[in-house]
């Protein structure tokens, strides 16, 4: 089944109207596919979790299933901005060396909310309550390999580009393949 058809099928199964832009994240391929009006517009390399994919709280795994972007943070900030608690906390170069060595949240944040009750929404499997994002990273050299604590990481220029294109409430399907 084609990627775009997988997204449509997932939306249909939950009786959700697909958004103009649709995002598909392949954990297996470590890629994010951006669709616009049914056409593939761009493929970005990503990093998903170092741990196995999981929707469970405290698992540090990337959650699977149908999501929406529910909150865009950081528009207009420099690409090397570091975020803590979803608020700008200075530039990467201003961080102490021990912080610069960590996998930081940089550039832009698109917060994800699960749409599948009991799968990635509610109780112990709530993507939104786990603070799972699509965001930039200071470890761009590791993009393309699993390197996150559950989030979907992109290069800073890529996450900024994606941030400027998609709207809040854009549908995101995260899949194992």
N, C-alpha and C positions, 0 to 999 in steps of 0.2 A: 504494500500500500504506500502511496506517495505521502510525503511529509504533510503537505497541505491538506490532503484528505484525512489524515490522522487527526489534525486539529479540528477540522469540521465535524468529524465523527464524535470526538470528545465533547464538542459544544452541543451537538444534537442530542447526545446521551443525557446531558444535563439541562436541555431545553434553554440553552443560552445562545443569544444572537451573536455571531462572530463580529468582532470589531474590524475596522478597515485594515489596520495593521495587526498582524498576528506574529507571535514569536514562538519558535520551537527550539528548545535546548536539548541537544543530544549528549547525554552523559557519556555514552560509548565512544562517540566521535570527538567529544570535547569541542563542540561547535554550537553556535547560535545562528539560526536561520531567521531572517526577517522577511516577511511577506507583506505586500501592499496590494490590496484589491485582488488577491489571488495569485499575484506574480512574485516570484522570488526576487528580492531586491538586493540582498547582501548576505554574506556568510562571514561571521566573525569567529576567530578562535577564542575559546574560553577555558577557564579552570573551574571545575566543580570540586566537590569535597574529596579530601584525602581518605576519609572513612567511606564505607559502603553507603550507597544512597539509602536514605531513610526519612520518613516523615515524623519519626518519634522525637519528642522533646529530649533535649540533652544528648542526642545521638551524634551531633556534628556532621550528619549526612545531608546531602542535597535532597530535598523533598521532590517527589515525582507527582505527576498529575496536572490537572488544569488549575491555573492561577490567573489572577489579574494583577496588573501594576496598581498599587493602592498607595500612592504618595511618591512624588518626585522631589528630591532634595539636592540642592547644590547648583542649580542653574546660575550661570554667570560667575561662579567661583573659578579661580585659577585651577588648572588641571592637577597641580601638585598639592592641592588642599587636602589635609587630613581631617577626617570626621571622627568625632567621638560622641556617642549618644545622639547621632544624627545632626550634630551641630559642627560647624567649621572650627577647627582647633589649630590653626596655623598651617604653615607650609611644611612639606616633608623636610626641607633643609633646616628648619627651625626645631625639629624634634631631636631629643637626645639620641646618641648612637644606639643605645639598647632598644629604643623604640623604632628607629629606622630599620633595624634588623627583623622586626616583626612584620607579619602580613597585615598591612594597615588598610583601612577603608579610605579610598581617595577619589578625587575628581567629581563623581556623581553617584547618587543613590536612587534606585528605583525599588521601593519596598514591595514585596510580594504577599498576596493574600490568597490562600487556598480556596477553591470553590467546591471541593468534594467533601461533604460532611462525613466525618469518621475516617477519612483518608488523609487529607491535608488541611482540614478545617475542624476546629473544636477539640475540646479535651486535651489529650496528650499528643495530638498530631497537628497542632495549629501552626501553620507556616508563619502567619502574621505575628503571633505571640512569640515565636522563636526568633523574630527579627532577621528573617532571611531576605537578602537583597540581591539585585543585580548591581554591581558596583565596580569601581576602578580599584587598582592595587599598585603598591610600590614594588611588587615582585613580578614585573611584566615579563621577565626572562623565563618564568615558569608557566606562562599562559600556554595552553595546549596540553597540559598535564594536570592531573588532579592535585590541587594545592590549597583548597579553601577549607573553612570550618563549616560548610553547608551552603554558602552563598554561591552565586554565579559571578565569577570575576572576568573582567575584560581589561584590555589595555586602556589607559586613560583617554587617549584620543578616540578610541572606539566607543567607550561608554558615553563619552560626551556627544559623539555623533548620534548614537542610538537615542540618547536622552532627548536631543533636539528634534528627533523625528517622531517618536511615538508619543501618544497621549496617555494621561492617567486613565486607568480602566482598560488598557490594552490587554488582550488575552495572551497568556504565556502557557505553553504546554511543555512540561519537563518530562523527558522520556529516557528510559534506560538505553535504547538503541540509538 
